[in-house]
Amino acid sequence: MARKRTDMRKIKDVLRLKFEVGLSHRDIGQCLSLGPSTVSEILSRFKSSDLSWPLPEAINDKTLEACLLYTSPSPRDGLL
């Protein structure tokens, strides 16, 4: 059974907590009720994308989602 996608608010919070606060994957997962592997996957996809932190103000949720979902060579449905 496929997992439910993480909503964009949580994805943005993962990025903020990592790059602004400097929390570990485990601490981010506990703050947001996500597994550390999900946090790792989000950050790995972000690193593989052409984006940088802080995110450009002009980027919307659909563009961010597309950048994170389609930059990995083999995206796994349901992780994001």
C-alpha positions as CSV (number, residue, x, y, z in Angstrom):
1,M,0.0,0.0,0.0
2,A,1.4,3.4,-1.0
3,R,2.1,5.9,1.8
4,K,0.3,9.2,2.0
5,R,2.3,12.2,0.7
6,T,3.7,14.6,3.2
7,D,2.0,18.0,2.8
8,M,4.0,20.9,1.5
9,R,3.8,22.8,4.8
10,K,5.7,19.9,6.5
11,I,8.2,19.7,3.7
12,K,8.9,23.4,4.0
13,D,9.2,23.0,7.8
14,V,11.8,20.2,7.3
15,L,13.9,22.5,5.2
16,R,13.6,25.4,7.7
17,L,14.4,23.2,10.7
18,K,17.4,21.8,8.9
19,F,18.9,24.9,7.4
20,E,17.9,27.6,9.8
21,V,17.8,25.7,13.1
22,G,20.3,23.0,12.3
23,L,18.4,20.1,13.8
24,S,19.2,16.5,13.2
25,H,17.0,14.3,11.0
26,R,15.7,12.5,14.1
27,D,14.9,15.8,15.9
28,I,13.1,17.1,12.8
29,G,11.1,13.9,12.5
30,Q,10.1,14.2,16.2
31,C,9.1,17.8,15.8
32,L,6.9,17.1,12.7
33,S,5.7,13.6,13.5
34,L,7.7,12.2,10.5
35,G,10.0,9.2,10.4
36,P,13.8,10.0,10.1
37,S,13.8,8.2,6.7
38,T,11.1,10.5,5.4
39,V,13.2,13.5,6.6
40,S,16.3,12.0,4.9
41,E,14.4,11.5,1.7
42,I,13.0,15.1,1.6
43,L,16.5,16.5,2.2
44,S,18.1,14.2,-0.3
45,R,15.6,15.2,-3.0
46,F,16.2,18.9,-2.1
47,K,19.9,18.4,-2.4
48,S,19.5,16.8,-5.8
49,S,17.3,19.6,-7.0
50,D,18.5,23.0,-8.4
51,L,17.0,24.8,-5.4
52,S,18.9,26.4,-2.6
53,W,17.9,27.7,0.9
54,P,16.3,30.0,1.5
55,L,13.8,29.2,-1.1
56,P,13.1,32.0,-3.7
57,E,10.0,34.0,-2.8
58,A,8.5,33.4,-6.2
59,I,8.5,29.6,-5.8
60,N,5.0,28.2,-5.2
61,D,4.0,24.8,-3.7
62,K,3.4,23.2,-7.1
63,T,6.8,24.2,-8.4
64,L,8.5,23.0,-5.2
65,E,6.7,19.7,-5.3
66,A,7.7,19.2,-9.0
67,C,11.4,20.0,-8.2
68,L,11.4,17.5,-5.3
69,L,9.5,14.8,-6.9
70,Y,11.1,14.6,-10.3
71,T,14.8,15.3,-9.6
72,S,15.6,11.8,-8.3
73,P,16.2,9.1,-10.9
74,S,13.7,6.8,-9.3
75,P,11.1,8.6,-7.2
76,R,9.2,6.4,-4.8
77,D,5.5,7.2,-4.8
78,G,4.1,8.3,-1.5
79,L,7.2,9.3,0.3
80,L,6.7,13.0,-0.2
